[in-house]
């Protein structure tokens, strides 16, 4: 078992071990969706929500079904199936009970299934041997960290719209470089706490 | 650039591909519509494994295997896959290849498997594999789909190696573990081993390739 306190895991996964800025996960949707602040918030909320629940569900599936039956070699395909099924159910559930929320978040949900941050968080949970409480803290922190990063980027991109950027650097090039600078500032937090 | 990608993906689905089309498909994957620099797909893994040249080569080879295999199977099954559930079928095929690959790495190359960590499994959500299956293999016969898969894998591999060469050389002064810049006079720049270095090197690489493409396009226009 991993001896790190839950609070440390939670704070570390937002700042020093940010899933996007330190582990490079969820970059595809980060680049595509960070052009407007409203959509960035919507996707950030959706990712946080799905991440908490899928890490928790996959924790149960892994330690109570796959490991006892020695099926852990199937874990990848099971994890991705759980994520896809959860997102599908969530979509149907929201559509039925809250049409307003559905119109706000609905378009983001299919995007989340192929967001590598979600699968990445589940895999880190297994590799770092978190217990259930730690898993929930880690999932929540990672989701918030991802939302924070995409929100920062959306704000910066609004400003960058007025900047004079070389033609060839426009688009993904400048986004990656600016993300690098953001990542550099987040590394500054490493002095406070570090997660192994 | 993107026009030719669309043309390759959707054009002439029923006609038998000739030699020229094979060549076009191959060059498209390796350079013209390169998955990383032109389509900006699959950069999560791309940034994570380029810390050392050796890791980059292993990951590149892994991706060639998964891409070729997935494209072959999706193309063979393309007439039988119901359109509504095609995503799930594609993910299942991709995941099968990734699991096989992961087990092989664990059995014969444990050290590397440990270093690559979760990133081998993350090939499943790598948009390149899904994108090629969806855009190319669903419309084209098996053989040319395999060529397309292999070409995109090679296109991914050389970009991985290029970036990892820069990062390993500046970050630790070595290439493939051999010391090139001796620490007696070279101060290692650790930043290039950390996340920011990866983002910045990736951004600069995309800049360089876009600049080359833009200037050649202008010459063509003249």
Interface residues (C-beta under 8 A of the other chain):
Chain A: X21 X22 X23 X24 X25 X26 X27 X28 X31 X73 X74 X76 X77 X80 X84 X114 X115 X116 X119 X120 X123 X124 X127 X166 X167 X168 X169 X171 X172 X173 X174 X175 X176 X177 X179 X180 X181 X183 X184 X187
Chain B: X40 X41 X42 X43 X44 X45 X47 X48 X88 X91 X92 X95 X96 X98 X99 X102 X103 X117 X118 X121 X122 X124 X125 X126 X127 X130 X191 X194 X195 X196 X197 X198 X199 X200 X202 X203 X204 X206 X207 X210 X211 X213 X214
